[in-house]
């Protein structure tokens, strides 16, 4: 059974810090991995999508990497801001109609 | 970019009644739509997958007769919670994807529906 784990479960940092969120998955068969952000009581906003043939994707202050051999993906957030406070979810797509979400990391950026 | 509209955002209903939630892809054709349920402080749990024009595929443990899913067009899927009970109160989220062969190119999520059954 595919398991997707995110560490840490919660993180509190002062504004301006760079931080790394981790996502690990057990199924080495992967089509893509996607990072989302979820604000309280809201749906999910897609941040970055990494195809299995790619190693990383960047968007603004966000950089996501994918290491298939070790079953890991990281989301790097540079110069964190209070507006970055949210829950971050990774989603592993292992094939046809198989998407497993991670357990989430709740981030709080303190002004 | 791709947009998925989900309505209503919040609904309160009486126990025993039915509630319909709509999920529309606004600027793309969604061959497949997914319905998730999210309990407080937990991640998303897939309830069912629906392909346009065919019956939905439900995950183990999800009652087909309670959670009716219809995907009649490439832009609309609906989830109907029938004979709702307080334990059905939850946050329901849909997502849509485009499929080319067996590969999905990312998922676009709706904004979610907070259902409260009283």
HADDOCK unambig.tbl for C-alpha pairs under 7 A between the chains (distance, minus, plus):
assign (segid A and resid 42 and name CA) (segid B and resid 111 and name CA) 5.54 0.50 0.50
assign (segid A and resid 42 and name CA) (segid B and resid 112 and name CA) 6.06 0.50 0.50
assign (segid A and resid 43 and name CA) (segid B and resid 93 and name CA) 6.60 0.50 0.50
assign (segid A and resid 43 and name CA) (segid B and resid 109 and name CA) 6.46 0.50 0.50
assign (segid A and resid 43 and name CA) (segid B and resid 110 and name CA) 5.85 0.50 0.50
assign (segid A and resid 43 and name CA) (segid B and resid 111 and name CA) 3.89 0.50 0.50
assign (segid A and resid 43 and name CA) (segid B and resid 112 and name CA) 4.91 0.50 0.50
assign (segid A and resid 44 and name CA) (segid B and resid 109 and name CA) 5.68 0.50 0.50
assign (segid A and resid 44 and name CA) (segid B and resid 111 and name CA) 6.79 0.50 0.50
assign (segid A and resid 45 and name CA) (segid B and resid 109 and name CA) 6.88 0.50 0.50
assign (segid A and resid 46 and name CA) (segid B and resid 108 and name CA) 6.93 0.50 0.50
assign (segid A and resid 49 and name CA) (segid B and resid 106 and name CA) 6.63 0.50 0.50
assign (segid A and resid 95 and name CA) (segid B and resid 103 and name CA) 6.96 0.50 0.50
assign (segid A and resid 96 and name CA) (segid B and resid 102 and name CA) 5.36 0.50 0.50
assign (segid A and resid 96 and name CA) (segid B and resid 103 and name CA) 6.48 0.50 0.50
assign (segid A and resid 101 and name CA) (segid B and resid 43 and name CA) 6.84 0.50 0.50
assign (segid A and resid 101 and name CA) (segid B and resid 44 and name CA) 6.54 0.50 0.50
assign (segid A and resid 102 and name CA) (segid B and resid 43 and name CA) 6.88 0.50 0.50
assign (segid A and resid 103 and name CA) (segid B and resid 43 and name CA) 5.43 0.50 0.50
assign (segid A and resid 104 and name CA) (segid B and resid 43 and name CA) 6.58 0.50 0.50
